[in-house]
Amino acid sequence: MHPEHFRKGIAQKLLNFIELRPMNEKMIVTTGSKNTPAVTFYLKNGFKELKKMEINESLTITAFEKYL
């Protein structure tokens, strides 16, 4: 999401919409491990950390999952 549109509730509305889709029983999302706002957002929305993947010495990605 573009920084000009942070803190407007857009990500929450998108997540709520996706979670209501009957075809989904589990969601897996990823973000940069140091992306504190995204990590906080996913944890706040009931996601659990699944695993961390080191891409290179300066980038680690964290995967989160949530059963719907």
N, CA, C and O atoms as a Tripos MOL2 file, in Angstrom:
@<TRIPOS>MOLECULE
protein
  272   271    68     0     0
PROTEIN
NO_CHARGES

@<TRIPOS>ATOM
      1 N           0.8400   -1.1640    0.0000 N.3       1 MET1
      2 CA          0.0000    0.0000    0.0000 C.3       1 MET1
      3 C           0.8940    1.2380    0.0000 C.2       1 MET1
      4 O           1.9250    1.2750    0.6710 O.2       1 MET1
      5 N           0.4960    2.2160   -0.7370 N.am      2 HIS2
      6 CA          1.2660    3.4590   -0.8250 C.3       2 HIS2
      7 C           1.2130    4.1880    0.5200 C.2       2 HIS2
      8 O           0.1440    4.2640    1.1270 O.2       2 HIS2
      9 N           2.3330    4.7230    0.9960 N.am      3 PRO3
     10 CA          2.3680    5.3900    2.3000 C.3       3 PRO3
     11 C           1.3350    6.5070    2.4790 C.2       3 PRO3
     12 O           0.9180    6.7730    3.6060 O.2       3 PRO3
     13 N           0.9180    7.1550    1.4100 N.am      4 GLU4
     14 CA         -0.0970    8.2100    1.5430 C.3       4 GLU4
     15 C          -1.4430    7.6670    2.0120 C.2       4 GLU4
     16 O          -2.3000    8.4210    2.4720 O.2       4 GLU4
     17 N          -1.6180    6.3550    1.8910 N.am      5 HIS5
     18 CA         -2.9050    5.7610    2.2450 C.3       5 HIS5
     19 C          -2.8340    4.8880    3.4970 C.2       5 HIS5
     20 O          -3.7760    4.1590    3.8080 O.2       5 HIS5
     21 N          -1.7110    4.9680    4.2130 N.am      6 PHE6
     22 CA         -1.6090    4.2620    5.4950 C.3       6 PHE6
     23 C          -2.5980    4.8640    6.4840 C.2       6 PHE6
     24 O          -2.9780    6.0300    6.3800 O.2       6 PHE6
     25 N          -3.0060    4.0340    7.4500 N.am      7 ARG7
     26 CA         -3.8310    4.4790    8.5920 C.3       7 ARG7
     27 C          -5.2140    4.9750    8.1650 C.2       7 ARG7
     28 O          -5.7970    5.8280    8.8330 O.2       7 ARG7
     29 N          -5.7380    4.4510    7.0650 N.am      8 LYS8
     30 CA         -7.0830    4.8070    6.6190 C.3       8 LYS8
     31 C          -8.0530    3.6340    6.7200 C.2       8 LYS8
     32 O          -9.2250    3.7630    6.3660 O.2       8 LYS8
     33 N          -7.5700    2.4950    7.2010 N.am      9 GLY9
     34 CA         -8.4320    1.3260    7.3570 C.3       9 GLY9
     35 C          -8.6040    0.5010    6.0980 C.2       9 GLY9
     36 O          -9.4130   -0.4260    6.0700 O.2       9 GLY9
     37 N          -7.8550    0.8250    5.0550 N.am     10 ILE10
     38 CA         -8.0070    0.1170    3.7850 C.3      10 ILE10
     39 C          -7.5760   -1.3410    3.9120 C.2      10 ILE10
     40 O          -8.2820   -2.2370    3.4500 O.2      10 ILE10
     41 N          -6.4370   -1.5840    4.5280 N.am     11 ALA11
     42 CA         -5.9540   -2.9610    4.6820 C.3      11 ALA11
     43 C          -6.9370   -3.7880    5.4890 C.2      11 ALA11
     44 O          -7.1640   -4.9570    5.1760 O.2      11 ALA11
     45 N          -7.5210   -3.2040    6.5190 N.am     12 GLN12
     46 CA         -8.4890   -3.9390    7.3380 C.3      12 GLN12
     47 C          -9.7330   -4.2880    6.5250 C.2      12 GLN12
     48 O         -10.2580   -5.3950    6.6450 O.2      12 GLN12
     49 N         -10.2030   -3.3690    5.7100 N.am     13 LYS13
     50 CA        -11.3800   -3.6390    4.8680 C.3      13 LYS13
     51 C         -11.0790   -4.7320    3.8470 C.2      13 LYS13
     52 O         -11.9190   -5.5990    3.6020 O.2      13 LYS13
     53 N          -9.8910   -4.6990    3.2520 N.am     14 LEU14
     54 CA         -9.5140   -5.7390    2.2970 C.3      14 LEU14
     55 C          -9.4240   -7.1060    2.9710 C.2      14 LEU14
     56 O          -9.9070   -8.1020    2.4320 O.2      14 LEU14
     57 N          -8.8110   -7.1510    4.1360 N.am     15 LEU15
     58 CA         -8.6970   -8.4120    4.8600 C.3      15 LEU15
     59 C         -10.0730   -8.9410    5.2550 C.2      15 LEU15
     60 O         -10.3420  -10.1330    5.1070 O.2      15 LEU15
     61 N         -10.9340   -8.0780    5.7490 N.am     16 ASN16
     62 CA        -12.2860   -8.4970    6.1230 C.3      16 ASN16
     63 C         -13.0260   -9.0830    4.9270 C.2      16 ASN16
     64 O         -13.7100  -10.0980    5.0600 O.2      16 ASN16
     65 N         -12.8970   -8.4580    3.7650 N.am     17 PHE17
     66 CA        -13.5510   -8.9400    2.5550 C.3      17 PHE17
     67 C         -13.0480  -10.3280    2.1690 C.2      17 PHE17
     68 O         -13.8430  -11.2150    1.8580 O.2      17 PHE17
     69 N         -11.7340  -10.5150    2.1900 N.am     18 ILE18
     70 CA        -11.1470  -11.8030    1.8100 C.3      18 ILE18
     71 C         -11.5670  -12.8930    2.7900 C.2      18 ILE18
     72 O         -11.8550  -14.0180    2.3820 O.2      18 ILE18
     73 N         -11.6040  -12.5700    4.0690 N.am     19 GLU19
     74 CA        -11.9540  -13.5790    5.0780 C.3      19 GLU19
     75 C         -13.3910  -14.0620    4.9350 C.2      19 GLU19
     76 O         -13.7120  -15.1600    5.3910 O.2      19 GLU19
     77 N         -14.2410  -13.2910    4.3290 N.am     20 LEU20
     78 CA        -15.6440  -13.6840    4.1590 C.3      20 LEU20
     79 C         -15.8750  -14.5860    2.9550 C.2      20 LEU20
     80 O         -16.9800  -15.0980    2.7750 O.2      20 LEU20
     81 N         -14.8620  -14.7910    2.1340 N.am     21 ARG21
     82 CA        -15.0030  -15.6330    0.9510 C.3      21 ARG21
     83 C         -15.1350  -17.0830    1.3990 C.2      21 ARG21
     84 O         -14.2510  -17.5870    2.0920 O.2      21 ARG21
     85 N         -16.2120  -17.7680    1.0220 N.am     22 PRO22
     86 CA        -16.4390  -19.1380    1.5020 C.3      22 PRO22
     87 C         -15.4240  -20.1580    0.9900 C.2      22 PRO22
     88 O         -15.3250  -21.2480    1.5540 O.2      22 PRO22
     89 N         -14.6750  -19.8410   -0.0530 N.am     23 MET23
     90 CA        -13.7130  -20.8020   -0.5910 C.3      23 MET23
     91 C         -12.4330  -20.8770    0.2360 C.2      23 MET23
     92 O         -11.6230  -21.7800    0.0300 O.2      23 MET23
     93 N         -12.2400  -19.9630    1.1500 N.am     24 ASN24
     94 CA        -11.0080  -19.9200    1.9360 C.3      24 ASN24
     95 C         -11.2020  -20.5880    3.2840 C.2      24 ASN24
     96 O         -12.1270  -20.2470    4.0200 O.2      24 ASN24
     97 N         -10.3330  -21.5410    3.6150 N.am     25 GLU25
     98 CA        -10.3560  -22.1100    4.9540 C.3      25 GLU25
     99 C          -9.1100  -21.7560    5.7420 C.2      25 GLU25
    100 O          -9.0700  -21.8850    6.9650 O.2      25 GLU25
    101 N          -8.0780  -21.3010    5.0090 N.am     26 LYS26
    102 CA         -6.8360  -20.9000    5.6500 C.3      26 LYS26
    103 C          -6.1920  -19.8200    4.7840 C.2      26 LYS26
    104 O          -6.2630  -19.8560    3.5560 O.2      26 LYS26
    105 N          -5.5690  -18.8710    5.4540 N.am     27 MET27
    106 CA         -4.8350  -17.8250    4.7460 C.3      27 MET27
    107 C          -3.3830  -17.8630    5.1920 C.2      27 MET27
    108 O          -3.0890  -18.0530    6.3720 O.2      27 MET27
    109 N          -2.4830  -17.6810    4.2410 N.am     28 ILE28
    110 CA         -1.0630  -17.5310    4.5330 C.3      28 ILE28
    111 C          -0.6160  -16.2270    3.8890 C.2      28 ILE28
    112 O          -0.8580  -15.9910    2.7050 O.2      28 ILE28
    113 N           0.0310  -15.3910    4.6720 N.am     29 VAL29
    114 CA          0.5310  -14.1050    4.1930 C.3      29 VAL29
    115 C           2.0030  -13.9930    4.5640 C.2      29 VAL29
    116 O           2.4680  -14.6650    5.4850 O.2      29 VAL29
    117 N           2.7300  -13.1530    3.8580 N.am     30 THR30
    118 CA          4.1340  -12.9190    4.1710 C.3      30 THR30
    119 C           4.4190  -11.4260    4.1670 C.2      30 THR30
    120 O           3.7430  -10.6470    3.4930 O.2      30 THR30
    121 N           5.4190  -11.0490    4.9230 N.am     31 THR31
    122 CA          5.8880   -9.6710    4.9550 C.3      31 THR31
    123 C           7.3350   -9.6650    5.4290 C.2      31 THR31
    124 O           7.8200  -10.6460    5.9920 O.2      31 THR31
    125 N           7.9980   -8.5820    5.2020 N.am     32 GLY32
    126 CA          9.3540   -8.4370    5.7310 C.3      32 GLY32
    127 C           9.3140   -8.4970    7.2500 C.2      32 GLY32
    128 O           8.4740   -7.8510    7.8760 O.2      32 GLY32
    129 N          10.1990   -9.2540    7.8350 N.am     33 SER33
    130 CA         10.1990   -9.4450    9.2930 C.3      33 SER33
    131 C          10.3810   -8.1440   10.0600 C.2      33 SER33
    132 O           9.9220   -8.0280   11.1960 O.2      33 SER33
    133 N          11.0440   -7.1650    9.4540 N.am     34 LYS34
    134 CA         11.2570   -5.8810   10.1160 C.3      34 LYS34
    135 C          10.1510   -4.8690    9.8240 C.2      34 LYS34
    136 O          10.2210   -3.7270   10.2780 O.2      34 LYS34
    137 N           9.1360   -5.2770    9.0720 N.am     35 ASN35
    138 CA          8.0150   -4.3970    8.7510 C.3      35 ASN35
    139 C           7.0450   -4.4180    9.9290 C.2      35 ASN35
    140 O           6.0110   -5.0840    9.8880 O.2      35 ASN35
    141 N           7.3910   -3.6890   10.9640 N.am     36 THR36
    142 CA          6.6390   -3.7080   12.2170 C.3      36 THR36
    143 C           5.1530   -3.4110   12.0370 C.2      36 THR36
    144 O           4.3390   -4.1160   12.6320 O.2      36 THR36
    145 N           4.7520   -2.4120   11.2540 N.am     37 PRO37
    146 CA          3.3070   -2.1730   11.0910 C.3      37 PRO37
    147 C           2.5660   -3.3760   10.4990 C.2      37 PRO37
    148 O           1.4610   -3.6980   10.9350 O.2      37 PRO37
    149 N           3.1680   -4.0370    9.5100 N.am     38 ALA38
    150 CA          2.5060   -5.1940    8.9050 C.3      38 ALA38
    151 C           2.4670   -6.3730    9.8650 C.2      38 ALA38
    152 O           1.4390   -7.0400    9.9830 O.2      38 ALA38
    153 N           3.5710   -6.6360   10.5510 N.am     39 VAL39
    154 CA          3.6070   -7.7300   11.5250 C.3      39 VAL39
    155 C           2.5520   -7.4980   12.5980 C.2      39 VAL39
    156 O           1.8180   -8.4200   12.9530 O.2      39 VAL39
    157 N           2.4680   -6.2860   13.1140 N.am     40 THR40
    158 CA          1.4720   -5.9460   14.1430 C.3      40 THR40
    159 C           0.0620   -6.1280   13.6020 C.2      40 THR40
    160 O          -0.8030   -6.6550   14.3020 O.2      40 THR40
    161 N          -0.1830   -5.6990   12.3710 N.am     41 PHE41
    162 CA         -1.4960   -5.8350   11.7420 C.3      41 PHE41
    163 C          -1.9110   -7.3040   11.6790 C.2      41 PHE41
    164 O          -3.0300   -7.6450   12.0640 O.2      41 PHE41
    165 N          -1.0300   -8.1690   11.2030 N.am     42 TYR42
    166 CA         -1.3840   -9.5770   11.0780 C.3      42 TYR42
    167 C          -1.6120  -10.2260   12.4390 C.2      42 TYR42
    168 O          -2.5710  -10.9800   12.6070 O.2      42 TYR42
    169 N          -0.7560   -9.9480   13.4020 N.am     43 LEU43
    170 CA         -0.9430  -10.5190   14.7390 C.3      43 LEU43
    171 C          -2.2430  -10.0270   15.3660 C.2      43 LEU43
    172 O          -2.9600  -10.8010   16.0000 O.2      43 LEU43
    173 N          -2.5470   -8.7500   15.1930 N.am     44 LYS44
    174 CA         -3.7860   -8.1700   15.7300 C.3      44 LYS44
    175 C          -5.0190   -8.8360   15.1160 C.2      44 LYS44
    176 O          -6.0740   -8.8970   15.7470 O.2      44 LYS44
    177 N          -4.8850   -9.3240   13.9060 N.am     45 ASN45
    178 CA         -6.0020   -9.9380   13.2010 C.3      45 ASN45
    179 C          -6.0310  -11.4580   13.3100 C.2      45 ASN45
    180 O          -6.6800  -12.1300   12.5090 O.2      45 ASN45
    181 N          -5.3350  -11.9930   14.2910 N.am     46 GLY46
    182 CA         -5.4470  -13.4130   14.5970 C.3      46 GLY46
    183 C          -4.5140  -14.3340   13.8330 C.2      46 GLY46
    184 O          -4.6580  -15.5540   13.9210 O.2      46 GLY46
    185 N          -3.5650  -13.7930   13.0870 N.am     47 PHE47
    186 CA         -2.5950  -14.6310   12.3970 C.3      47 PHE47
    187 C          -1.5410  -15.1010   13.3940 C.2      47 PHE47
    188 O          -1.2190  -14.3990   14.3530 O.2      47 PHE47
    189 N          -1.0140  -16.2890   13.1550 N.am     48 LYS48
    190 CA          0.0620  -16.8490   13.9720 C.3      48 LYS48
    191 C           1.3030  -16.9840   13.1010 C.2      48 LYS48
    192 O           1.2120  -17.3240   11.9210 O.2      48 LYS48
    193 N           2.4560  -16.7150   13.6880 N.am     49 GLU49
    194 CA          3.6960  -16.8480   12.9280 C.3      49 GLU49
    195 C           3.9030  -18.2990   12.5370 C.2      49 GLU49
    196 O           3.8250  -19.1980   13.3750 O.2      49 GLU49
    197 N           4.1650  -18.5180   11.2650 N.am     50 LEU50
    198 CA          4.3600  -19.8610   10.7300 C.3      50 LEU50
    199 C           5.8530  -20.1800   10.6060 C.2      50 LEU50
    200 O           6.3150  -21.2100   11.0960 O.2      50 LEU50
    201 N           6.6010  -19.2890    9.9460 N.am     51 LYS51
    202 CA          8.0440  -19.4980    9.7960 C.3      51 LYS51
    203 C           8.7100  -18.2220    9.3170 C.2      51 LYS51
    204 O           8.0600  -17.3160    8.7960 O.2      51 LYS51
    205 N          10.0210  -18.1740    9.5040 N.am     52 LYS52
    206 CA         10.8460  -17.0770    8.9970 C.3      52 LYS52
    207 C          11.7800  -17.6490    7.9480 C.2      52 LYS52
    208 O          12.3370  -18.7330    8.1180 O.2      52 LYS52
    209 N          11.9440  -16.9090    6.8600 N.am     53 MET53
    210 CA         12.7910  -17.3530    5.7670 C.3      53 MET53
    211 C          13.8460  -16.2860    5.5050 C.2      53 MET53
    212 O          13.5170  -15.1460    5.1760 O.2      53 MET53
    213 N          15.0880  -16.6520    5.6480 N.am     54 GLU54
    214 CA         16.1690  -15.6980    5.3810 C.3      54 GLU54
    215 C          16.4350  -15.6780    3.8790 C.2      54 GLU54
    216 O          16.8490  -16.6800    3.2970 O.2      54 GLU54
    217 N          16.1950  -14.5450    3.2710 N.am     55 ILE55
    218 CA         16.4000  -14.3820    1.8320 C.3      55 ILE55
    219 C          17.8750  -14.0950    1.5510 C.2      55 ILE55
    220 O          18.4900  -14.7090    0.6790 O.2      55 ILE55
    221 N          18.4110  -13.1670    2.2950 N.am     56 ASN56
    222 CA         19.8490  -12.8840    2.2580 C.3      56 ASN56
    223 C          20.2000  -12.2690    3.6110 C.2      56 ASN56
    224 O          19.3510  -12.2060    4.5000 O.2      56 ASN56
    225 N          21.4270  -11.8210    3.7700 N.am     57 GLU57
    226 CA         21.8510  -11.3410    5.0970 C.3      57 GLU57
    227 C          21.1290  -10.0840    5.5560 C.2      57 GLU57
    228 O          21.1930   -9.7410    6.7360 O.2      57 GLU57
    229 N          20.4460   -9.3920    4.6600 N.am     58 SER58
    230 CA         19.7390   -8.1720    5.0710 C.3      58 SER58
    231 C          18.2270   -8.2700    4.9280 C.2      58 SER58
    232 O          17.5230   -7.2930    5.1840 O.2      58 SER58
    233 N          17.7090   -9.4330    4.5240 N.am     59 LEU59
    234 CA         16.2580   -9.5670    4.3490 C.3      59 LEU59
    235 C          15.7630  -10.9050    4.8570 C.2      59 LEU59
    236 O          16.2070  -11.9670    4.4210 O.2      59 LEU59
    237 N          14.8260  -10.8220    5.7980 N.am     60 THR60
    238 CA         14.1380  -12.0060    6.3090 C.3      60 THR60
    239 C          12.6430  -11.7840    6.1280 C.2      60 THR60
    240 O          12.1270  -10.7080    6.4310 O.2      60 THR60
    241 N          11.9580  -12.7940    5.6400 N.am     61 ILE61
    242 CA         10.5200  -12.7500    5.4250 C.3      61 ILE61
    243 C           9.8540  -13.6270    6.4780 C.2      61 ILE61
    244 O          10.3270  -14.7260    6.7670 O.2      61 ILE61
    245 N           8.7620  -13.1430    7.0470 N.am     62 THR62
    246 CA          7.9890  -13.9340    8.0040 C.3      62 THR62
    247 C           6.6750  -14.3100    7.3550 C.2      62 THR62
    248 O           6.0010  -13.4710    6.7570 O.2      62 THR62
    249 N           6.3140  -15.5850    7.4760 N.am     63 ALA63
    250 CA          5.0260  -16.0880    6.9970 C.3      63 ALA63
    251 C           4.1010  -16.2460    8.2010 C.2      63 ALA63
    252 O           4.5110  -16.7070    9.2660 O.2      63 ALA63
    253 N           2.8560  -15.8550    8.0060 N.am     64 PHE64
    254 CA          1.8160  -15.9820    9.0400 C.3      64 PHE64
    255 C           0.6650  -16.7830    8.4540 C.2      64 PHE64
    256 O           0.4210  -16.7410    7.2480 O.2      64 PHE64
    257 N          -0.0450  -17.5150    9.3120 N.am     65 GLU65
    258 CA         -1.2220  -18.2390    8.8510 C.3      65 GLU65
    259 C          -2.3890  -17.9890    9.7840 C.2      65 GLU65
    260 O          -2.2230  -17.6760   10.9620 O.2      65 GLU65
    261 N          -3.5840  -18.1390    9.2110 N.am     66 LYS66
    262 CA         -4.8180  -17.9930    9.9970 C.3      66 LYS66
    263 C          -5.8540  -18.9380    9.4170 C.2      66 LYS66
    264 O          -6.1250  -18.9210    8.2160 O.2      66 LYS66
    265 N          -6.4300  -19.7620   10.2810 N.am     67 TYR67
    266 CA         -7.5280  -20.6340    9.8630 C.3      67 TYR67
    267 C          -8.8340  -19.8500   10.0220 C.2      67 TYR67
    268 O          -9.0650  -19.1860   11.0330 O.2      67 TYR67
    269 N          -9.6620  -19.9470    9.0150 N.am     68 LEU68
    270 CA        -10.9050  -19.1840    9.0140 C.3      68 LEU68
    271 C         -12.0800  -20.0420    9.4470 C.2      68 LEU68
    272 O         -13.2100  -19.5580    9.5040 O.2      68 LEU68
@<TRIPOS>BOND
     1     1     2 1
     2     2     3 1
     3     3     4 2
     4     3     5 am
     5     5     6 1
     6     6     7 1
     7     7     8 2
     8     7     9 am
     9     9    10 1
    10    10    11 1
    11    11    12 2
    12    11    13 am
    13    13    14 1
    14    14    15 1
    15    15    16 2
    16    15    17 am
    17    17    18 1
    18    18    19 1
    19    19    20 2
    20    19    21 am
    21    21    22 1
    22    22    23 1
    23    23    24 2
    24    23    25 am
    25    25    26 1
    26    26    27 1
    27    27    28 2
    28    27    29 am
    29    29    30 1
    30    30    31 1
    31    31    32 2
    32    31    33 am
    33    33    34 1
    34    34    35 1
    35    35    36 2
    36    35    37 am
    37    37    38 1
    38    38    39 1
    39    39    40 2
    40    39    41 am
    41    41    42 1
    42    42    43 1
    43    43    44 2
    44    43    45 am
    45    45    46 1
    46    46    47 1
    47    47    48 2
    48    47    49 am
    49    49    50 1
    50    50    51 1
    51    51    52 2
    52    51    53 am
    53    53    54 1
    54    54    55 1
    55    55    56 2
    56    55    57 am
    57    57    58 1
    58    58    59 1
    59    59    60 2
    60    59    61 am
    61    61    62 1
    62    62    63 1
    63    63    64 2
    64    63    65 am
    65    65    66 1
    66    66    67 1
    67    67    68 2
    68    67    69 am
    69    69    70 1
    70    70    71 1
    71    71    72 2
    72    71    73 am
    73    73    74 1
    74    74    75 1
    75    75    76 2
    76    75    77 am
    77    77    78 1
    78    78    79 1
    79    79    80 2
    80    79    81 am
    81    81    82 1
    82    82    83 1
    83    83    84 2
    84    83    85 am
    85    85    86 1
    86    86    87 1
    87    87    88 2
    88    87    89 am
    89    89    90 1
    90    90    91 1
    91    91    92 2
    92    91    93 am
    93    93    94 1
    94    94    95 1
    95    95    96 2
    96    95    97 am
    97    97    98 1
    98    98    99 1
    99    99   100 2
   100    99   101 am
   101   101   102 1
   102   102   103 1
   103   103   104 2
   104   103   105 am
   105   105   106 1
   106   106   107 1
   107   107   108 2
   108   107   109 am
   109   109   110 1
   110   110   111 1
   111   111   112 2
   112   111   113 am
   113   113   114 1
   114   114   115 1
   115   115   116 2
   116   115   117 am
   117   117   118 1
   118   118   119 1
   119   119   120 2
   120   119   121 am
   121   121   122 1
   122   122   123 1
   123   123   124 2
   124   123   125 am
   125   125   126 1
   126   126   127 1
   127   127   128 2
   128   127   129 am
   129   129   130 1
   130   130   131 1
   131   131   132 2
   132   131   133 am
   133   133   134 1
   134   134   135 1
   135   135   136 2
   136   135   137 am
   137   137   138 1
   138   138   139 1
   139   139   140 2
   140   139   141 am
   141   141   142 1
   142   142   143 1
   143   143   144 2
   144   143   145 am
   145   145   146 1
   146   146   147 1
   147   147   148 2
   148   147   149 am
   149   149   150 1
   150   150   151 1
   151   151   152 2
   152   151   153 am
   153   153   154 1
   154   154   155 1
   155   155   156 2
   156   155   157 am
   157   157   158 1
   158   158   159 1
   159   159   160 2
   160   159   161 am
   161   161   162 1
   162   162   163 1
   163   163   164 2
   164   163   165 am
   165   165   166 1
   166   166   167 1
   167   167   168 2
   168   167   169 am
   169   169   170 1
   170   170   171 1
   171   171   172 2
   172   171   173 am
   173   173   174 1
   174   174   175 1
   175   175   176 2
   176   175   177 am
   177   177   178 1
   178   178   179 1
   179   179   180 2
   180   179   181 am
   181   181   182 1
   182   182   183 1
   183   183   184 2
   184   183   185 am
   185   185   186 1
   186   186   187 1
   187   187   188 2
   188   187   189 am
   189   189   190 1
   190   190   191 1
   191   191   192 2
   192   191   193 am
   193   193   194 1
   194   194   195 1
   195   195   196 2
   196   195   197 am
   197   197   198 1
   198   198   199 1
   199   199   200 2
   200   199   201 am
   201   201   202 1
   202   202   203 1
   203   203   204 2
   204   203   205 am
   205   205   206 1
   206   206   207 1
   207   207   208 2
   208   207   209 am
   209   209   210 1
   210   210   211 1
   211   211   212 2
   212   211   213 am
   213   213   214 1
   214   214   215 1
   215   215   216 2
   216   215   217 am
   217   217   218 1
   218   218   219 1
   219   219   220 2
   220   219   221 am
   221   221   222 1
   222   222   223 1
   223   223   224 2
   224   223   225 am
   225   225   226 1
   226   226   227 1
   227   227   228 2
   228   227   229 am
   229   229   230 1
   230   230   231 1
   231   231   232 2
   232   231   233 am
   233   233   234 1
   234   234   235 1
   235   235   236 2
   236   235   237 am
   237   237   238 1
   238   238   239 1
   239   239   240 2
   240   239   241 am
   241   241   242 1
   242   242   243 1
   243   243   244 2
   244   243   245 am
   245   245   246 1
   246   246   247 1
   247   247   248 2
   248   247   249 am
   249   249   250 1
   250   250   251 1
   251   251   252 2
   252   251   253 am
   253   253   254 1
   254   254   255 1
   255   255   256 2
   256   255   257 am
   257   257   258 1
   258   258   259 1
   259   259   260 2
   260   259   261 am
   261   261   262 1
   262   262   263 1
   263   263   264 2
   264   263   265 am
   265   265   266 1
   266   266   267 1
   267   267   268 2
   268   267   269 am
   269   269   270 1
   270   270   271 1
   271   271   272 2
@<TRIPOS>SUBSTRUCTURE
     1 MET1         2 RESIDUE 1 A MET
     2 HIS2         6 RESIDUE 1 A HIS
     3 PRO3        10 RESIDUE 1 A PRO
     4 GLU4        14 RESIDUE 1 A GLU
     5 HIS5        18 RESIDUE 1 A HIS
     6 PHE6        22 RESIDUE 1 A PHE
     7 ARG7        26 RESIDUE 1 A ARG
     8 LYS8        30 RESIDUE 1 A LYS
     9 GLY9        34 RESIDUE 1 A GLY
    10 ILE10       38 RESIDUE 1 A ILE
    11 ALA11       42 RESIDUE 1 A ALA
    12 GLN12       46 RESIDUE 1 A GLN
    13 LYS13       50 RESIDUE 1 A LYS
    14 LEU14       54 RESIDUE 1 A LEU
    15 LEU15       58 RESIDUE 1 A LEU
    16 ASN16       62 RESIDUE 1 A ASN
    17 PHE17       66 RESIDUE 1 A PHE
    18 ILE18       70 RESIDUE 1 A ILE
    19 GLU19       74 RESIDUE 1 A GLU
    20 LEU20       78 RESIDUE 1 A LEU
    21 ARG21       82 RESIDUE 1 A ARG
    22 PRO22       86 RESIDUE 1 A PRO
    23 MET23       90 RESIDUE 1 A MET
    24 ASN24       94 RESIDUE 1 A ASN
    25 GLU25       98 RESIDUE 1 A GLU
    26 LYS26      102 RESIDUE 1 A LYS
    27 MET27      106 RESIDUE 1 A MET
    28 ILE28      110 RESIDUE 1 A ILE
    29 VAL29      114 RESIDUE 1 A VAL
    30 THR30      118 RESIDUE 1 A THR
    31 THR31      122 RESIDUE 1 A THR
    32 GLY32      126 RESIDUE 1 A GLY
    33 SER33      130 RESIDUE 1 A SER
    34 LYS34      134 RESIDUE 1 A LYS
    35 ASN35      138 RESIDUE 1 A ASN
    36 THR36      142 RESIDUE 1 A THR
    37 PRO37      146 RESIDUE 1 A PRO
    38 ALA38      150 RESIDUE 1 A ALA
    39 VAL39      154 RESIDUE 1 A VAL
    40 THR40      158 RESIDUE 1 A THR
    41 PHE41      162 RESIDUE 1 A PHE
    42 TYR42      166 RESIDUE 1 A TYR
    43 LEU43      170 RESIDUE 1 A LEU
    44 LYS44      174 RESIDUE 1 A LYS
    45 ASN45      178 RESIDUE 1 A ASN
    46 GLY46      182 RESIDUE 1 A GLY
    47 PHE47      186 RESIDUE 1 A PHE
    48 LYS48      190 RESIDUE 1 A LYS
    49 GLU49      194 RESIDUE 1 A GLU
    50 LEU50      198 RESIDUE 1 A LEU
    51 LYS51      202 RESIDUE 1 A LYS
    52 LYS52      206 RESIDUE 1 A LYS
    53 MET53      210 RESIDUE 1 A MET
    54 GLU54      214 RESIDUE 1 A GLU
    55 ILE55      218 RESIDUE 1 A ILE
    56 ASN56      222 RESIDUE 1 A ASN
    57 GLU57      226 RESIDUE 1 A GLU
    58 SER58      230 RESIDUE 1 A SER
    59 LEU59      234 RESIDUE 1 A LEU
    60 THR60      238 RESIDUE 1 A THR
    61 ILE61      242 RESIDUE 1 A ILE
    62 THR62      246 RESIDUE 1 A THR
    63 ALA63      250 RESIDUE 1 A ALA
    64 PHE64      254 RESIDUE 1 A PHE
    65 GLU65      258 RESIDUE 1 A GLU
    66 LYS66      262 RESIDUE 1 A LYS
    67 TYR67      266 RESIDUE 1 A TYR
    68 LEU68      270 RESIDUE 1 A LEU
